[in-house]
Amino acid sequence: MIFSYGFSSILLNGVPGKQFHCKRGVRQGDPLSPFLFVLAAKLVQYLVNDAYHQGHLHLPISQPTSDFPIIQYTDDTLLLMQADAAQIAHLKGMILPSPLD
């Protein structure tokens, strides 16, 4: 469930509106779900590309573009990576928060 805790507000012309408490999660079939997936997918692509450009991740095969290969279809995401424990640990650290955060 997403947005079951915390507060949100809506930006209108760059000005945040009144804050409201999120009481329910986004359910399957909610019209907001695809938009939230696209936002999350873009963030994952940005984080992975940033780690690649900083040298933390390495391409599994040569690419004609400067982006790390991520395949996304409907609600699935597939990252093509080398089988390297250090790279997997770095990716996990980027995506999953540490228990102390």
C-alpha positions as CSV (number, residue, x, y, z in Angstrom):
1,M,0.0,0.0,0.0
2,I,1.3,3.4,-0.9
3,F,0.3,6.7,0.8
4,S,-1.2,5.0,3.9
5,Y,0.8,7.2,6.2
6,G,1.9,10.8,6.2
7,F,0.6,14.0,4.8
8,S,0.3,15.3,1.3
9,S,-0.6,18.6,-0.4
10,I,-1.3,19.5,-4.0
11,L,0.7,22.0,-5.9
12,L,-1.4,24.5,-7.9
13,N,0.6,26.9,-10.0
14,G,3.6,26.1,-7.9
15,V,1.9,27.0,-4.6
16,P,1.3,24.1,-2.1
17,G,-2.3,23.8,-0.9
18,K,-3.6,22.8,2.5
19,Q,-2.0,19.6,3.8
20,F,-4.2,16.5,4.3
21,H,-3.7,13.2,6.0
22,C,-3.4,10.1,3.7
23,K,-5.9,7.7,5.2
24,R,-6.1,5.0,2.4
25,G,-3.6,3.5,0.1
26,V,-3.8,3.5,-3.6
27,R,-5.8,0.5,-4.7
28,Q,-5.5,-1.6,-7.8
29,G,-7.5,0.1,-10.6
30,D,-7.1,3.5,-9.1
31,P,-6.5,6.0,-11.9
32,L,-3.5,7.4,-9.9
33,S,-1.7,4.1,-10.0
34,P,-0.2,4.3,-13.5
35,F,1.0,7.8,-12.8
36,L,2.7,6.7,-9.5
37,F,4.4,3.8,-11.4
38,V,5.8,6.1,-14.0
39,L,7.1,8.5,-11.3
40,A,8.8,5.6,-9.5
41,A,10.1,4.1,-12.7
42,K,11.7,7.4,-13.8
43,L,13.3,7.7,-10.3
44,V,14.7,4.2,-10.5
45,Q,16.1,4.9,-14.1
46,Y,17.7,8.1,-12.8
47,L,19.3,6.4,-9.7
48,V,20.6,3.5,-11.8
49,N,22.0,5.8,-14.5
50,D,23.7,8.0,-11.8
51,A,25.3,4.9,-10.2
52,Y,26.5,3.8,-13.7
53,H,28.0,7.2,-14.5
54,Q,29.7,7.2,-11.1
55,G,31.3,3.8,-11.8
56,H,29.3,1.8,-9.2
57,L,27.5,-0.3,-11.9
58,H,28.9,-1.7,-15.1
59,L,27.2,-2.5,-18.4
60,P,26.5,-6.2,-18.9
61,I,26.8,-5.7,-22.7
62,S,27.9,-2.8,-24.8
63,Q,25.2,-0.3,-25.4
64,P,24.7,2.3,-28.2
65,T,23.3,4.8,-25.6
66,S,24.6,6.2,-22.4
67,D,21.7,4.8,-20.3
68,F,21.9,1.7,-18.3
69,P,19.6,-1.1,-19.8
70,I,16.3,-1.2,-17.9
71,I,13.3,-2.9,-19.6
72,Q,9.9,-1.8,-18.4
73,Y,6.6,-3.2,-19.6
74,T,3.2,-2.5,-17.9
75,D,4.0,-3.0,-14.2
76,D,7.3,-5.0,-14.5
77,T,10.8,-3.7,-14.4
78,L,13.9,-5.8,-15.5
79,L,17.4,-4.6,-14.9
80,L,20.1,-6.2,-16.9
81,M,23.3,-6.4,-14.8
82,Q,26.5,-8.3,-14.5
83,A,26.5,-11.1,-11.9
84,D,28.6,-9.2,-9.4
85,A,27.9,-9.2,-5.7
86,A,29.3,-5.6,-5.2
87,Q,27.0,-4.2,-7.9
88,I,24.0,-6.0,-6.5
89,A,24.7,-4.7,-3.0
90,H,25.0,-1.2,-4.3
91,L,21.7,-1.5,-6.2
92,K,20.0,-2.9,-3.2
93,G,21.4,0.0,-1.1
94,M,20.0,2.5,-3.5
95,I,16.5,1.1,-3.8
96,L,15.9,-0.3,-0.3
97,P,16.3,2.0,2.7
98,S,18.6,0.9,5.5
99,P,16.9,-0.1,8.7
100,L,18.3,2.9,10.6
101,D,16.8,5.5,8.1
